[in-house]
Amino acid sequence: MRRHALSTAVVPRPSLYGRGFGGLGRAQPAGRSLARNSVTVGGGGGGGTVAGVFFSDFRNGTGTDASDYTDGSKWNEPGSPGGVGGLSVVNCVAEGVDFPMTNCLKVTTLEVDGGFQYIEKSGLGFPAAGASMWVRGYFKLLQTFTTEVATDEDNHPIQSGDTGDESWTFNTHMDSDTEWRIRFRPVFEAAHVFANAGWYSPVIAKSQSVRWELQVTRTTGVLGRFHARVYDMNNEIMFEDADFDNENASLTLADNPEVHLAETEEGLEENLDIIGAGSTGLGGSFWFPSSPYAYQGGFAVSHADWPGAFGNIIGEN
């Protein structure tokens, strides 16, 4: 996948390692349950109040054409579509998906092109030092867990930057065929504290759809901080900072730890200028010639505030 020209946009407001590195065999911390509480937030469907620099609800149409899965070219880099059918836009109701928008992206990992079924949006701009960007998506995992998945149970379908050079990733970490966890991962480099190379949610039932939101704050140089929220389809919060453990469960995101977001500041700004979605491939060959991976949708990026539920970004719905 090609590199992108560095964006010059600055908003004055607030990997070198592969799939599964550091996540193999990590046990679910004891005493952690699926849901924490029932704090209700504003739902979607209104005119929107939060300014976004990008949103995609795949309203352009259903099907497997590039105009469908790029949402009418909103995703300006088709990336690696990986053959017809790897990326398809479907009607949520018809597919039995309880996302709050009409259409969503169905991702099927195909043997061709190394399993990459991937789209990118560049030109997001990036926050200045001391400021933040917020990212939101809806997700439902379909991946089948087998003995071979245990060698590649941690994948990064949604991320900033190009594969191998990301500042943040949304990973799916499978524990079994019925449970998985979100793992938010910063870039890895020699100076990185390994314990902070991944931040894990409690378990999520594979049958459940979630809305995830990530705040990425630049501090100084290549350092930054993550803050995260996960909601169910009733807009009730499931997990927040205190629920996201690091690799050895010694810290949570509520401790406000710094993480490495890139190896250079130029690389950091280039990475944060890009969001990608779809699939970055599965290891092994158990899934050949194809395997359903996930439903994804309701993407949004803001430099102003948490995006909130679908419909909260200006222009949605």
Secondary structure, DSSP 4 states (H G I P E B T S, - for coil): ----PPP--EE-------TTTTTTTPPPPTT--S-----B---S-SS--B--SEEE--TT-SBSSHHHHTTTTTS-EEEE--STTSEEEEEHHHHT---SSSEEEEEEEESGGGGEEEEEEE---EEPTT-EEEEEEEEEE-PPP-TTGGGS-EEEEEEESBTTB-SEEEEEEESSSSEEEEEEEE---TTS-GGGS-EE---EETT--EEEEEEEEE-STTEEEEEEEEE-TTSBEEE-GGG-B-TTSS-BGGG---EE--SSHHHHHHHHTEEEEEEE--SSSTTTTEEEEEEEEEEEEESSS---STT-BTT--
